């Protein structure tokens, strides 16, 4: 970087260096200067129809590429991505939220500038609750260091961060614009050694060990290590709902999705009868636990995430998931016969009939349609639960908000997914209620030459809620969805 780099240029250059090629958002007057800098840079701007669509697109992009970015204006734009940022935090997706803001010099004497809510720092305080790190770039002397600090937090913790950029700071010179190397986080070697010793003893003594793979293996890019481990040991693998598509689901070691009583009976019984359940990167949320129908014995479990390691009833501090998995690969774990294990139903050749379509036959047809370049995007509700039985061909090719469960993710998420990897073709499965929230982003897909396939499950309202408590409040307007592509 040149010595006359500006704050805006430094931020753009750091994002590029970390693999970002696309920015999602909507311009507004407090962020126009930074938007112009983006337009003049090699990064591609994708303007969505609404800020929430931009946030969901950046989230999906981050899940596939490792870092996503959404750029919005102050409060009227920023607060519209509060929901998508909360989802990214809950589901460990490293999204950088960049918001324009009133200039530092404009704030003197606290004038009532437009978009202001309460105090000038109100939005910043809100995003402190929704992100793992936040900063306001109001001092050129510290701007470069602050940018590096929050970007490191996003990458090391796999959670969103917030950068507020006052509009009079974009073109300010950035002193000492040398990119600071991202510090490496290391495990406590003593804790790691003891945890691995206990874990290896438990695995070797087990009659029926099972791996339960979770979302963090996606986020930290540990699929290759996971594959090497189960191929080395022949320990079969199931995934949580949030961890679905952790591997190619046609692999012989793959059992299916574990979801308590909501899932396949043979998979549930096999996982729950394991005398050594190795849970890697799995957050056991209510949805992952089949709405609390799961029966997992802590006394027979090894659970390792980026935040906590517990083996049976022992807890170990400061152990990285990556280091633990590498340690398992190097450990003397006895291989075993794979044996007779449950397998996901193989996709059947679809036979057309003259009978009315059913949900079951719809998903059978979709299953036979999936190819290696298909990424399945599902929204919350019947779309997500029905799609869990699809046999996804590749890793990280099933994306859904399976924990935060916000409606409206799938359609804009498909834009982020296809921007992240143009070789993928998104198959979007979405309910009519969720589609009416963000379906206008189809126009964004058309504008940028994208081609998602969208299947709307039209059940005249919020179908997942009807069994809980029904009423007219669950109804939505009946759109003629098939005419929208026109």
N, C-alpha and C positions, 0 to 999 in steps of 0.2 A: 504494500500500500504506500502511496506517496505521502510525503510529510504534510501536504496541504489538503489532506482528506477532510471532508466535512462529516458531521455526526450522521447525517442521512446516508452518505456514501459508505461510511464504516459499517453501519448496520446492514446495508444491502450486501456488502462484500463478505461479511461474516456469514450471512445466511447462505450465500452462494457457496462459500467454502464448506459448509455443512451439508451440501447436497440439495438445497432447495432450488427448484427451477420454476415454480409457479406460485403466485400470490392470489388469494381469493379475497374479495371484499367489495365495498361500495364506497365511492368517494363522497366527501363532504368538505365544506370550506376549511375546517380546522386541519384537514389532512391532505389538502390539494397539493401543497408544496412537496410532500413526501411522495404523493402519487406521481407527480411529474418526474421526480428522481427515479422512481420505479420504472416509469415508461421509457426513460432514457437508458435504462440498464438492460442487461441481457435477460433479466427475469421476465416471465410472461404474466401479465395481469389477466385475471379472469373475473370480470364483473358479473355477479349473480343478480337475481331479481330482488333479493332481500338479504339483509345481514345474517339472519338465521341460516339461510341457505349457504352463505359463505362460510359460516362457522362449521356446519356439518361437512361441507366439502373439504375444508382444511383438516378436520378430524380424520376423515377417511384417507386423505393424502398422507397424513402422519402415520396411520396404521400400516400403510404399504411402504412408505419411503423413509420413515424414521423421524421426520420433522415436517410439520405443516405450519402455514402462516396465514392469518386472516388480518386484514388491515381495514379499519373503520374510522369514522369520525367520532367526536366527543359525545358521550351520553346517548343521544338519539340513535347512534349506531352502536356504541359500546355496550349499552345495556341490552340491546337486542341479541348480542352474542353471549350474554351472561349464561343463558341456558345451555348453549352448545359448549361453553367452556366448563361448566359444571359437569357435563357428560364426559368431556375429555379428562377431567380430574378423576371422576369416579372410575373410569374404565382405563386409566393409565395410557393416555394418548398425548404425546408431546406436541402441543399446538402453541405457537407463539402468537399472542394477541397483541397487535400494535394499534394503538389508538392515538389519533391526533388530539390536540387539546389547545385551549387558549394559550397565547404566548405568555412567557414569563413577565415581560414588561407590560402586557395588557392587564395583568391582574392587580396592578398597583391601585390602591384605594378601593379594591373590591367592586368594580363596576358591574352592573347587571348585564353581562354579556349573554347572548342567546345560547341555549342548550344548557345553561347552568341550572343545577337542581337546588343544592343546599350550600355546600362549600365547593371550592374548586377541586378539593381532593376527595370529594364524595365517591366518584367513580373509582379512583385508585383504592380507596378503603374497601369498596365492594369486591374488587378483583383480588385483593389480598386474601379474602376468604375463599376464592375459587381457584387459586393457582398455588403452585409450590414456590414461586418467587415473583416479585414485582418490583418495578422501579419507575421513577419519573426522571427523564433525561433533561434536567433543568440546569445542569452545570457542565459546561464543555470540558472542564478539567477532569471530571470523573466519568464522562459519558462512555468512553471506550471500555473502561474497567467494569462499569455497570452492565453494559451489553454482554460482555463475556461472562459475567457472573450469572445472569439469568439464563443465558443460553446453555451454560454448563448444567444448571439445575434442571432444565427441561430434558437434556440428554441423559443425565445420570439418574434421574428419578422417573423418567418417562411420564411426566405430567406437564400440564400447560403452565405457561408463564405470561406475564403481562408487562408490556413496555409502553409507557405513556410518553408521547413525543410532542411537546409544545411546538406550535407552528413556527415560532421565531428561532427555534433551535436546529431546524433541519439543515440549514446551510451554514451554521456556525463551524468554524475550524475545530477539528478534533485533535488536541495535543497528544503526542505520543501514540499515533494510531498503529502500533504494532500489535498484531493479534496475540493475545496471551494464550499460551497452550492450555488446553483444558486439563485440569489436574486429574490424576488417576485415583479412583477410590479403591482401596484394598481391604481385603478381609483381615480380621484379627487372626493371625496364623495359629495361635494356640487354640482358640475356639473352633476354627475350621478343622484342625487336626482331630480334636476330640469328637466333634460332631460327625465327621466322616468315619471315625473308628466305630462309634455306636451304630451309625446307619449301616455300614457294611456288615457288621455282625448280625443285625436284624434281618437284612436282605438274605444273607447266606443261610440263615437258620430257617427261613420261611419256606412253607410248603407251596403257597400260591401267591407270590408277590404280584402286584399290579401297579403300573404307573398311571397316575391321574394328572394329565397335563393341563395347565391353565394359561391364562392370557399373557402372563409375563414372558413366557417362552416366545410368543409372537413379538412382544414389544422390545425385548432385549436381543432379538435375532439369534436365538439359541436352538433353532430347529435342527441344524446339522449335528450339533452335539447330542441332542435328544435321539436322533436317528441312529447315530453311532452307538449310543448306550443300549437301546433296546435290541439292536442287531447283535451287539457283543454278548448280551446276557440272555436274549430270548424272553425277556419279561414283556408281557402284552401291555398294550396302551389303550386307555380311554381318555376322552377329553371332557372338560366341563363345557357348558353351553358357550361361555365367553371365549373359551379356548378352541372352539370348533375350527377345523381346517388347519390344525397345527402341523399335520402331515397330510400327504396324499391319502385319502380315506379308502383307497383300494389296496393298501398295504396289508400283508398277511398278519402283521402284529396288531392291527387296529381293531379294537372291540366295537367302538361306536361312542356316542355321546352318553355320558352318565348324567342323569337328571332325576335321581330318586324314583319315586313311584310314577312320575310322568313319562319315564323313558321305557325302552325295551326291557321287558321283564328279565330276559336272560342276561343282559348286560348289567342291570341293577343287581341281580343276585350274585353274579360273578365278582363284581367290584366289592360288594358289601360282605362277601364271604372271604375276602382276602385276609390273610394273617400278617401281611405287610403291605400297606398302601402307601406308595411313594408319591406324594402330592408335590408337584414341581410348578412353582409360579401360579398356583391356584388360589384365588380369593373365593372363599366359600360363602357366597351371597345367598339370599333367600331363593333367588331364581336358580342359581347353580345347584342349590340343594333341593330342587324340585318342590319349591314352596314348603320347605321344612318336612318333606316326606323322606329325606335321606336318613340312613342309619349307618354312620361311619364311626368306628370306635377309635377314639384318640389313643388308647393304649396300644393300638396296632398300627399307628400311623407315623409317617415321617413327613413333615410339612416344611417346605422351604420356599420363601418368597424373598423379594428384595428388602422386605421390612422386618421379617421375623423368621427364625428357624426353631422348630420344636420337633423333638424326637420322643415319641411317647409322651411322657410327662416332664421331660427335660427341655429347657429353653436355652438357646445359645444366642449371644449378641454379636453384631457386627460381622455377619457372614454374607458375602455376595452370592447371589444365585448362580452366577456364571462360574465363580470359583468352586462352589460346591459341586456343580455338574461336571466340571473338569476333573475334580478330585474323584468322583465316581468313575469316570472313564479310565483313570489311572489305577484304580483300586483293584484288588484281587477278588473279584466277584465271580462266583462259579456260574457258568452258563448252564442252562437247563433245556429240556425239551419243550418246544412251544406247546405241543399237545392239542387237545380239542378245546377250542375257545369259541365264545360267541362271535359271530361276524355280522356286520351290517347287511341287510338284505341287498343282494346284487340288483342293479337296475335291470328291469325286464324290458324286452322289446315291446313297444306300445302297439296295441292292436286297436285301430279305430272301430267304433260301433256307432249305431244310430240312436243309442241311448243318451239321455240328458247327461251333461257333464256333472261329476261330483268332485268334491274337494280331494278325495283320495285319488281319483283318476287324474286330476289335474297335476298333483305332485308326482305321480308315476310318470306322466308325460314329461314334466320338467326334468325329472331324474334321468330319463333316457336322452334328453336334449343336451345335458351338460358336456362341455368339452374341456380340453386342457387350458384354453384361454378364457374360460368363463369365470367371472368373479360374481358370486351371489351376494346381493345386497338385500337385506330384509329389514322391514320396519317392525315395530313392536306389535305383539298380539298374535293372532292366528297365523299371520305371515311368517313370523319368526319360529313359532313352535312347529308349524307344518314343515318348514324348510330344514329343520334339524335332521330329518330322515334323508335328505338329499346326500348322495355320495359325492363330495367335492373332490375334484381331481388333484388340486395342488395346494401348497401351503399358503396360508393367509389369503384364501380365495372365498371366504365366507365372512362377511362383515355385518354385524348387527349391534344395536345398543342393548345387549342382553342383560345388563345390570341396571343401568340408569333408566332404561326403557322409556326414552323420550320419543313421542310420536314425531314423524316428519324427517327422520334421518335418511331414509334409503334413496330417495330421488336425488337430492343434492349430493349425498354421499357418493353416488355413482359418478358424478362429475369429478369429484376429487380422486376417485379410484382410477378413472380413465386418464386423467391428467398425470397421475403418478406412474402409470404404466399404459401407454397407448396401445400395447399389444393385447390388453385385456378387453373383453366385451362384457359390460355389466348386465346381469339379469336381475332386475329389481322386482321384488315381491312386496306389495304394499297394500294395506287396507284402504277402503274408501275414505275413512275419517282422516287417516294420516296423510293421504294423497292431497286432500283438500287444504292441508296446512302448507305444504311446500311443493306441490306438483307444478307450480308455475316455473320451477327451475328447468322444466323440459325446454323452455325457450332458451335458457342458457346453454343447454346441451346442443341445441340446433345451431346457435350462434357460433359455437366453437368447434363445430364439426364432429360432435360426439354421437354415439349411436346406442344408448342403452335400450334394452328390451324391457318394457314395463308391463307387469301383470298386476291389475288391480283386483283385489278380492272384495267385491262389492256386496256386502251383507247389510246394507242400509243402516250403517251406524257403527257405534263402538261395540263390536260384537264380543270382545273379550270381557267387557264390563257387564253385559246382560246377565250372565249367570250369577254375578255377585249381587247386583241390585238393579233391576230394570225400571225403565220409565221413559217418557218422551225425551228426557235430557240425553239419552243415548242415541237419538236419531240425528241423521245429517241429511242435507239436501241430496236428491238423486240426480247426479250429473250424467250427461251422456258422454261418458269417458272416452268411448271409441272415436268420437269426433275431434278430440283435442289435437291429435297429430295434424289435422288439417290447418 
